[in-house]
């Protein structure tokens, strides 16, 4: 017996012994994890998908190194992480020798999914089974576990030559290019549950891949958009309108990927818009390296992560719920709805990232050096902009020094919507869950608006360092690229106005007009499903107060500049807090005095008029008449043209600059499907 044969024989003995002591992954009770607080999940896919935040961190790290050392290939490495992934859902493709020659008995399915063939798009129900796999690393001193998933219950894997094995979510296989935690290669052996030992060959460097990548998020959405495009008149695509706004605007299935790839390659975007628009493209050859890097790391979250969260909520959450509620092929089993809830959990895990996931009162993973405790994905982006725009609230927690901590109000609302939506799915309430979806969707538009406003103000003024201004140029371009399709649906003219203002920064070096951009955006908050309270106002980090013209919106007509400051939390500032309080008190006193003076003058004028007409003068009666008239006028203005529940339509013709009342995020806006019934949301 050769040394190689003895080694493999020994390995097989070890693997068989280990396998005999291993509990099948499919039958084991999965552990419970908590996302961003008390939102719990047992979904393995949610845990694996959450690790995409490590890809985001790695891209940011590599692009930062690229700015420091231009003689390296850091940018190429960053693009490789973007395209292929580096942490989330790693799996191995093993070439078996010989092929599996007998069926394997399967146990109870772990879940049930609804999917379709990519050519015929026939919707079918599938039970999913998982089998444990045990192998070893290249030195044969560490067992490597994995999972095989199959839908073939009748004649499982007979004739299978290529076996796809998913590593555990905590696997370090391929992390930073290391293969120490990967299956042995180029030859090795594994134990397949219910079958026994089997040999394989594969290349550890090229045959280990990742299920999730930031590029893949954009591409996977494109496939679903193809599905709906081919069934444009079909009722079950009515819930995919957010997809179509982007698809119609950019004319590409993977518009986010094309935008980011153009930034990597320092070239102009190549959008083939279906709307025949003359705007929307970006020429990255005119951006500095610092601006392009900021554009890339912002767009991966604001565009690609957004599109993945949206897809999971709509297609596999709401639509999957409707399908499970009417499909009786899994009668007596809850696995179908479990899959729907797992997709909802995966959406939340993708929104937050693994940095905000804990297990048994311990962190899910150690936070990387210099990484924010809020991670690096959408939750983190919302938190950072909330600090800049003063839309924070006390979290009830304290930092290590005993100081109060503040959290984004919007993040709290979105977290509540995720939790409420999960409860609706648990109860199979497939119709009502759409309100939670719209709350999340509308909330995820807020950072786009804030990002555009911040970039416009910075680029139109002399605030910030030159490096910060360059970064804002890239970030503003990314936020605008995410916002334009929805804004165009609200008003094409204003969408073009904002695009022209910001594109002039790179094409001609002109400064954008902040007030023009701000006015064009605020008129369409109703349409976008957001409120002035959600957006807040851009704060100065030096004073803790608003910059000139950056206060929150919400006033009526010419009084838009007199928005109540109390609606937005101002950053504490030791040198400005007292001054701000004194200034606020003085301003309030002045306006109260003016209001009393105007009221007294009005009473006097009415009294003189009554006396001139021979009517008796009664000061109390006169005051009551004036107050009643004022209330009636206010009620008239607030009540007219209310075409939607929960908010008043804002337009150029009704006299409003923006809405006066808070908009319930659960209310439907013009950017939502006009019809939405259980029969129309079939996966």
Buried (B, 14 or more C-beta within 10 A) or exposed (E): EEEEEEEBEEBBEBBEEBBEEBEBBBEEEEEEBBBBBEBEBBBBBBBBBBBBBBBBBBBBBBBEBBBEEEEEEBBEBBBBBBBBBBBBBBBBBBBBEEBBEEBBEBEEBBBBBBBEEEEEBEBEBBBBBBBBBBBBBBEBEEBBBBBBBBBBEEEBBEEBEEBBBBBBBEBBBBBEEEBEBBBBBEEBBBBBBBBBBBBBEBEBEEBBBBBBBBBBBBBBBBEBBBBBBEEEEEEBBBBBBBBBBBBBBBBBBBBBBBBBBBBBEBEEBEBEBBEEBEBBBBBBEBBBBBBBBBBBBBBBBBBBBBBBBBBBBBBBBBBBBBBBBEBEEBEEBBBBBBBBBBBBBBBBBBBBBBBBBBEEEEEBBEBBEEBBEBBBBBBBBBBBBBBBBBBBEEBEEEEEEEEEEBBBBBBBBBBBBBBBBBBBBBEBBBBEBBBBBBBBBBBBBBBBBBBBBBBBBBBBBEBBEEEBBBBBBBBBBBBBBBBBBBBBBBBBEBBBBBBBBBBBBBEEEEEBBBEBBBBBBBBBBBBBBBBBBBBBBBBBEEBBBBBEBBBBBBBBEEEBEEBEBEBBBBBEBEEBBEEBEEEBEEEEEEEEEEEEEEBEEBBEEBBEEBEEEEEEEEEEBBBEBBEEEEEEEEEEBBEEBEEBEBBBBBEEEEEBBBBBEBBBBBBBBBBBBEEBBBEBBBB
